[in-house]
Structures are given as C-alpha cells and as structure tokens.
Amino acid sequence: MDGAVDYATVFEQVPFGRSIDAEDIAASLAFFDDWEDRYRYLIDLGKELPPMPEELKTEDRYIHGCQSQVWIEHRRDPVTGKLQFIVDSDALIVRGLAAIVLAAFNNRTPAEIGAFDIEGFFARIDLLRHISPTRGNGLRAMVRKIRKLAEVATG
C-alpha cells in the first residue's frame, strides 16, 4: 500500500469482525425462514462494506477464481498485530459473501485466522448449498487469499 496515503479510516469503517462477527451472522441467518430472505440479508450485508478506494483496485489485489471482480487489501494493526481487510466487488451478492468472510477473519490475529473452521461455519449456515458452484469457488478463493496473507504475516 502507498505509504503516503493513510487508508486507516477505511479499514476502521469495516463493521465485520468488529461490531458484527460470525456468530451474529449465523444467528441472523437462522432467523429467516427461506433462502430468498437470506439472499436479501446477504445483499444488505454487502451494502455495509465501505467502498474500496479506486486506486486500490489493482491487479495485485485482485482475487482470481471469482465469478465477479473482487479485490482485497489488508494491513496489520501495529499495536494489536491483528490483520484488517477491505474487500470490494462489482456484485452485491459477492459483497455480501465477502462480508460473511470478513465477519470470521477481519480484525483477527494470523493464528486466529488459521484456527477458524470456515468450512464448518459455511456448513452450519448452509451457505454452499445455496450459492452457485462458481460463487462457492470465489468464496473459497477469498478464504485462500486471506489465509495466505495471514501465513505471510506470521513470517
């Protein structure tokens, strides 16, 4: 990231992993009776993601393997050592899926990211059965990218 520009406020505006965690999302999804309502909820989650500054939407931040365009940027909090992420996409449903991933991984230490059973979480909320295989591949590509960034952060 360009050291001359401070994007800290954008990172701090991401509610997922801060005021909204994975358990909050699981409880909210369980509240809905059908997947049509859950899809609307996912889209609403995506709307809560702050937009990524356009200058960060570069090839090195692009997540390959997603059906839609998806970019991710991260930083390590110098005080806590926790990793923080900004994710953006050109598709609202994908922004919602990114919000779910961030609820699990954002503002966590690399060790916490590595230890979180994301596949178990996806199974518990019955997510992968209700999205297309290409969206599922994209979701897993996001998870792989975040886990790779956490591995690099641990040195």
Secondary structure as UniProt FT lines:
FT   TURN            3..4
FT   HELIX           8..13
FT   TURN            17..19
FT   HELIX           22..31
FT   HELIX           35..47
FT   HELIX           54..56
FT   HELIX           59..61
FT   TURN            64..65
FT   STRAND          70..76
FT   TURN            78..80
FT   STRAND          83..89
FT   HELIX           92..105
FT   TURN            106..107
FT   HELIX           110..115
FT   HELIX           118..124
FT   TURN            125..126
FT   HELIX           128..130
FT   HELIX           133..154
//
